[in-house]
């Protein structure tokens, strides 16, 4: 596959930004989180995985920074704000990039899509990497509330809940508390994150599916649950989480027990974005998984 950036025209007429980096016979497709983030967290994957002979493809989903951004307030475009749409978009990207017998990595929301993809289209996969995502939203919601309760005083927690009830999310004190949570559990090393002079998050997409921030789960993903189906993922599977993740690690352990061919690895000093927090440890884990599958040594 040719390296570089490429614009894909979808069957619905919209355009998506894609980028392919690195050389090798092993193909990896990465799906970003958010929803509404973008591919930039994967830009160094080709370099970091070069010794494993991996070619890495990535793309921005519809609405995200480098791809077409429909007016989602238009009722005609709201049909795209569904899990089914973004899953079908992933399969269309796979087809248009010509990927077969490939590895699929999904981070956070992308990890949710990776689970859905493995359950529906697993015949195309050589392996799947579920990065900082569990198999249901209910346990995530309980956990993020526990993290908040153990981090702040009862007064501070009550203050945050009042702001959220009143939807005053621009409250300065609230924003300060959210920033503290992000520093502990989302981006433990924010200085390593990609930077722009403007906001790049597709907030209409993020707010629709998630809510205002990672610690307010009020969007349409509420109720998503694949606990009854996770055992049907038969591809070799890597479950990778930060040791300070927003996701409950007890759930990650259960998933490891239920997915027949899976491996669970925690990245030290890593939050929800642990590939950026501790890239050395993360890429050792990811490269080792791919190498083991490729050589038939994965257990």
N, C-alpha and C positions, 0 to 999 in steps of 0.2 A: 504494500500500500504506500502511495506517495506521501512523503512527509509534508508538513506545513498546514496552513489554515485553508479551510474550504467551506463554502456556503452550500448547505443542502436545501433544496426546494422540496417541501413536503407535499403530499398528495392534496392537502387542504389549501395549498397555495402559500402558506407562510414559509419563512426562511429561518434556518437554524445555523448558528456558527459551530463549526467543528474544527478540531486541531489534532493532528497526529504527529508524535515525536518519537525518536528512537528508532533503532533498527533491530530486526530479529524475527525469527519464525513464530515466536510466542506472541499472541495478540491479547491485549488487555483493553477493555472499554470501561471508562470511569464515569460514574453518574454523580453529579454534585448534590449537595444538600440544600437546605432552606426550609421548605420550597422557596425558590426565588433567588438562590445564590448563583454562582457561576463556576466555570471550569478552572479558575485560576489556582485553586488549591492543588491541582494535579500537574501544573506546568513543569515541575522538576522531576516527575515520575520517570520520564524517559532516561534522564541522566542517572538517576539513582538506581534504576533497574538495568542499566546497560550491561553489566557483567552477567545478567541472567538472560540476555538476548531477548528482551521484551520490547515490542513496539506498542506504544500507548496511544489510544484515541480517547478524546474527551469532547464534550459538546455542552452548549448552553441550551437549556430547555426553553420552550415557548414562554415568552414573558421576561426571560432573564436578560442580563445586561447586553450581551453581544448579539443576541438573536432578536427576531421580531418581537415587538411588545404591543400586542393588541390592546385596545381600549376595553378592559374587562368590565367596565360599567355598562357597556352596550350589551343588552340581553342576548344579542346574536352571538357574542363571544363567550358568554358564561358557560356554554357547553364544554369549553376546553378546561374549565377549572374543576376537573374530576380526576380521581385516581385512575379510572379506566382510560381516560385520554392520555395521561402521561405514561402509562404502561404501553399503550399502543404506539405512542411516539417513540419510546425506547426501541420497540421491535422494528419500527420503520427505519430508525437510524441504523440499527444493526444491519438491516437489509441493504440500505443505500451505501453503507461503508463496506459491504461485502464480507462481513465477519461470520465465521463458522468455526465451531470447535474452539471457542475463545474463553477467556476469563472475564468475568463481570465483577467490577467493584462498585459498590454503592455506599456513599457516606451519608449517615443520618436519614433524611428523607430519601436519598438515593439508595440507602440500605433497605428501606421499606420497599422501594421499587425492585431492588435486586431479589428480595424474597418472593415478591409477586411474580417476577420474571422467571425465577427458577421453578416455581410451581406450575407455571403455564407453558413456558418455552424451554424447559430444562434440556431438551434434546439438542439444543444449539451450543450448550455450555460444556467446557472442559472443567471449569471450576468456578466457584462464586466466593466473593469476599464481602462479608457483611460488616461494615465499619460503623461502630457506635450507633447501632440500632437494634432494638429488641423486637419481639414478635407480636406486641400489642401496645396500645396506648394507655390502657388503664393502669398498668404497673408503673409506667413512666410518670404518669400524673401523680400517683402516690409518692413516688421517689423524689420528684422535684420539690414537692411540698415538704417532705422530710428534710431535704437539704436546706431549704430556706429556714425551716424551724430550728435546725441545729446551728445555723450560721448567725442568725440575728436574735435580738431580744424579742420577747413577746410584744412589746410596744411597736418595734419596727415591723414585725410581721403583720400586726393589726393595721398599721399605717399603710402598708403595701396593699393589703386586701381592700381597704377603704378606697384608695386611689383606683384600684382595678374595678371596683364596683361602680364608681363614678366615672370611669373611663377617662381619667385625667392623667394619661400616660406621660405627658410632658412635664409633670411635676418634678422640680429639680431634685428634691430629696429622694423621690422614687427612682429617678434615673441614676442617682448616686448609688443606691442600694443594688439596683440591677447590675450596674457596672462591677460591683464587688462580687456578685454571684458569677458573672461571666469570667472574671479574673481567676476564680477558684475552680470553676467546673466546665467552662466552655473553651476559652483561649487562655491557658495558663501563661503563655508567652506571647502576648499580643504584638510585641515588637517584631515577631517573625512572620506575622500575617501579611498578605498582599495589601498594598496601600493605594488609594486613589484620592484625588482632590475633590471628588463628588461621591455621593452615596451610590453604591452599585446594587444593593438589594432590591429585588422586585417586590416592593411592599404589598401591592395588591394581591399577589400570589401568596406571599408569606402570611399575610393577615387572614386570607380566606381559609387556608388549610391549618394554620397554627394559632395565630393570635398576635398580640403585640410584641411578645418576646418569648424566649425559650422557657420561661417559668410561668407562662400563662397559656394553658392548653384549652382554648375555647373554640378552635376552628373545626372545620368539617372532618378532620382526621379523627376526631373524638369517636370512639366506638370501633375503630379499626382493630381487628383481632385475628391473628393467624395461629393462635396457640393449638388449635385442633388440627392444623394442617402441616405444621413445621416439620413433622417427621417424614413427610412426603418429599422433602428436598433430598435427592439421592446423589447429587454431584458432590465431589470433594469441596468442603466448605471451611473457610477461615472466618472465625468470629474474632474481631479485633476491637478492643476498647481501651480507652485511657483508664488508668487506675484511679483517676478522680473524675470520671465521666458523669454527665447528667443522667445517663442510662443506668438502671439498677444492675449491678454486677451479679446479683443472685439470679436474676432472670437470664443473664448471659450464660451462667453455669448450667441452668436447666436446659437452655437451648442446645448447649454442647452435648448434654446427655441424650437429647431427643433427636437431633439430626444425626442420622446413621454414620456419616463419614465426615466428621467435623473436628476442628481444633480451635481451642480458645486460648488467646494470648492477650495479656494486658501490657500496655505501654507505660513504663514508669514515668512519673512526673507528666502525665498526659491527661488533658481534659477531653472534652467532646471532639476537639480538633487535634487529636494527638499526633497525626502525621506531621503537623506543623510544630507542635509543642516539643516533640522529641523525634526528629526525623531519623536519627541514627538507629534507634531501637525499632522504630516502625518499619523502615525499609529492610532491616535484617529479618524481621518477621514475615513481611510480604514476600521478599525474594526467596526466603527459605521455603515458604509454602509452595510457591510456583515451582521451584527447583525440585521439591519432593514429589509433586504431582507429575512433573515432566519425566522424572527418572523412575517412577513407579515405587517410590519409597514413602509415599504418604500413608500414614496410619491414623 
